Structures are given as structure tokens and as C-alpha cells.
Amino acid sequence: MEWKPNKVESVPIYKQIADYMETRIMNGEYPSGSCLPSERFLAAELGVNRGTVIAAYDELLASGLVKKVKGIGTVVSQALWGEGPQKRIPNWGQYVKSGFFQINNPINQQIYQIIQSRDHVINFAIGELAPDLQPVKLMQDIHRSMEINDYLGYEHMQGNIKLRETISAHLRKYRRIETTPSSIIITSGAQQALHLIIQCLLKPGDAIAIEDPSYAYSLPIFHSAGLKTFLLSPGREGIDPDEIISLYKRTRVKMVFLNPTYQNPTGTTMSEERRKKIIEISTQYGIPIVEDDPYSITGFQEQAIAPLKSLDRDGAILYISSLSKIAASGLRIGWIVGPQPVIDRLADAKQQIDFGHPNYPQWISERLLASEGFDVHISQLRAGLRDKRDRVVEALRSEIGSYIEFIEPQGGIHLWCGLKGECDEHALFRESIQNGVIFAPGTTLGSKKGFMRFTYSRTETQDIREGIRRFADALKRVMK
Ligand SMILES: Cc1ncc(COP(=O)(O)O)c(C=O)c1O
């Protein structure tokens, strides 16, 4: 919620909240019959005591705008507009529940709400870069020198041609992938790339394989599309290729989604041998692989790891990447490289969905990727990520080394941490939030209990030690 009460104003805070909620009710933003946010939730959102929200709701109650319904909460009165011709107001609550697009995991919803509404929470939960890792100065320079010479109409369905040319050169230089601009489509981050592939190339009832744990596991979009998901478990060297074969024989999976380099959340990287084997399997059984690769150029060693796609000579792999983890997630620039008929099909869908990608982020991204400063930025990013990784590792070891185990990631932005003992994951999550620190509970990303993901890239460097100390404090209390 963007609005916040003004704490210096003479009007009491509960009254400001009551007025604000009244305005929203009168605007139809909370139609009659709908439920207001719970007192606890609204208090957290607005950064006030629950008692203040209770007083605000009491005010609305007294004016007859809302009523209390047992087991439901505070509900907007049906008789809001007085007597008159019988009205049948749309039942939005029912619509909201019955759409085919599934809602997010409630813990993920909660993470986003907390991050957006509180400034004092130390953030190990969201997969993006902290301001000190983003190329802010470079972007400012680009922005200042930018002239708008290009046409401001709808873009090409596959995305701006200059950006696609630059991405093609970037892929050759940084990722050893040979492709032409025609085989690239620009998307709204890797997220939309996944969504387009799911919507255009698969149909309800199809079986697909995803990693467990994985970012894909956390996404309801596979189930929204009616797909049956089968799970593959990545070890220290990534997915075992034989697991793909046996899964295929059992279920005829139509597509396999992998994140082979600095995997989210485990941080593991698939070995070269397994990469080669997976390409072989893909072309032997005709199973397309979707390689989701936001992280391969963030490695801490000299030589970047070559994606699976760099070994693909048969067009068996759909390659996805984005600028989110190497420059700025807010640009919403991602891309897919794939065979021409696939790119044409996805571009047609993108045109139907949003009439092509916005010009501005594409122009800026093109200049960023083509700039001399980009090389320097990537070196600084790797060094900065490594420094944050080291600080998290050091803090975890010294605060709770005997309670946990983890593999030190060699690139990427996530550290996957297992608990040695048992603990109530929800209680740990709640307790940590109370302590002002937030992380991603493991079950939002995988089926096994007893894990959590610490994303070190988003945390401000000076907060890392304190964040882990607060987490350690919560853990010790919950494990007692
Ligand atoms: C493996 C993976 N794929 C895709 C995404 C989506 O990223 P974006 O849409 O910002 O490019 C993420 C984000 O965390 C990710 O970790």
C-alpha cells in the first residue's frame, strides 16, 4: 500500500486511516460485501500498532460503512447506498478466486508485501542486485547523452533490431553462443520468456520436468497452464542426465526446464560432462531443453562458464537470459534465443499480449551492453558479489556454524543453506521478520523441508553481518 498516515499531522492517526479507508470504500475500490484487510495486516503495511487500526475500523463501524462478520473479518456493508432499486453488485470475491491463473505462493506474496511496505527489514529474500552493484553511473551517462532519433511507435514484434544485434554480439563475446539477431526475441525479463514458452509451445495435460528445488518450482505459471510437472533433483554437479532418460520413459515429458549455472537456489553448476550428455539426450529423444541462464557471467573465477546453448548445433535448446542479475531488474529486459519457427510463434503471441516491448528500456539496454563501460561493470559486479558472498559465509559460520550446512556458491547470487536439526519453518520465518530480517524459506523453492535461501546480492553490504545476527537470534529461539 503506497499511502501512509502522516505522523506529524494534528489529525489522529486512527482517524487518518478511517478517512483513507472510507475514501476507498466510496470510490468502489472496496465494493459492498468485500472484506477489508485484516487489522494485523493493515497495521504491518502502515507501520502502526494493531490497536490504531482497530480504532480506525471502529470508526467505520460506527458510521455503518462496515460490519464485523464472524470468521471473515471487517466487511463493507451491503446497504451502503441506502434503500432504492435492488442492486446486484458483481461478486468480485468470487471472480478473484475462480480465474484460471493461479495465485502466488502465500509466503512469496508475504515477502513482497513486507519488502514493499517496510524500509527497515534486512533483505536476503529477493533475487536482484543492491544499488551498489548496479551500473548506476553508466546508466546516468547513457541517459544524459541519449538522443531520441528513433520512431516512437510500436516496436518490431521480436524487439528493437539494434538491441538484438547487440545481444547477439554480447552472446558471442560473453557466453560463446553463436546466433543472429533474427533468432532472438526480447521479453519482459526471463519471467515473460518462461511464460511465453509455456503458453505457446505446450498445452494443458502435457508433462514437463523442472528441477527441485528451483526458481521454476516456485512459479505457479506451470500449473496455471495445466501442465503436469515432474521433478528432477540437482546434485553438486547438476541434474543427472540418466534421470531425464528414465523420467522420459515413464512420463514422455515434452520439455525440460534447467538452470544449469549457479542454479537458483542451490548455487550449483552442472559439470561439463553432464552438459554434453544432456545435449546428446535432447537430440536422441527429441526432448527440447529450456536453458534458463540469468547467472552464467556472474562467476567468481576468471573464465565464465559456457552455457549449454554454446554446445547446441541442432537447435535443441531454447536459451533464456536477462539483464536482471547483471545490470538492473527494473529494466525488464530479457531474451530468448531459439529456432526461427519458435521465435516467430512467440513474437506473434507477444504482439497479441502487449504489442511488443517498450522502446525506452530497449534503447537504454542497447547502449549499456554496447558501451565500453560494460566490461568494467561486469568485473566490478563479480568482485562485488564475491565480497557479499564472503561476508554472508563468514557471518553464517561464526553465528550459527554448528546449526547449518551449505556449499559456498562460486557465482550467482544465492546461498542455499540446510539446517542440521529440525525446526518449524513458519515459526522461523515469522520470528526472523519480527527481528527485521527476511529470507526465502526453502519450501517456496522445493519440496524438501529444512532449507532456506539467502540471496546476498540484494543486501546492503553494511547490513549483512547484522542481518545474519538477527537471523541467528531467531533461529536459536525457534530451535530451543
Ligand atoms: C533462474 C531464474 N529465472 C528467471 C528469473 C526471472 O528473472 P527476470 O524476469 O527478472 O529476468 C529468475 C529471478 O530470480 C531466476 O532466478
The ligand as an SDF file (V2000), in Angstrom:
LIG
                    3D

 16 16  0  0  0  0  0  0  0  0999 V2000
   16.5320  -18.8460  -12.6450 C   0  0  0  0  0  0  0  0  0  0  0  0
   15.6900  -17.6240  -12.8210 C   0  0  0  0  0  0  0  0  0  0  0  0
   14.9820  -17.4690  -13.9370 N   0  0  0  0  0  0  0  0  0  0  0  0
   14.2250  -16.3850  -14.1510 C   0  0  0  0  0  0  0  0  0  0  0  0
   14.1370  -15.3730  -13.2200 C   0  0  0  0  0  0  0  0  0  0  0  0
   13.2850  -14.1610  -13.5170 C   0  0  0  0  0  0  0  0  0  0  0  0
   14.0890  -13.0460  -13.6730 O   0  0  0  0  0  0  0  0  0  0  0  0
   13.7370  -11.7640  -14.5830 P   0  0  0  0  0  0  0  0  0  0  0  0
   12.3560  -11.9380  -15.1020 O   0  0  0  0  0  0  0  0  0  0  0  0
   13.8780  -10.6000  -13.6790 O   0  0  0  0  0  0  0  0  0  0  0  0
   14.7470  -11.7690  -15.6820 O   0  0  0  0  0  0  0  0  0  0  0  0
   14.8270  -15.5100  -12.0220 C   0  0  0  0  0  0  0  0  0  0  0  0
   14.6800  -14.4870  -10.9670 C   0  0  0  0  0  0  0  0  0  0  0  0
   15.0390  -14.6380   -9.8400 O   0  0  0  0  0  0  0  0  0  0  0  0
   15.6420  -16.6430  -11.8190 C   0  0  0  0  0  0  0  0  0  0  0  0
   16.3790  -16.8180  -10.7150 O   0  0  0  0  0  0  0  0  0  0  0  0
  1  2  1  0
  2  3  1  0
  2 15  2  0
  3  4  2  0
  4  5  1  0
  5  6  1  0
  5 12  2  0
  6  7  1  0
  7  8  1  0
  8  9  2  0
  8 10  1  0
  8 11  1  0
 12 13  1  0
 12 15  1  0
 13 14  2  0
 15 16  1  0
M  END
$$$$
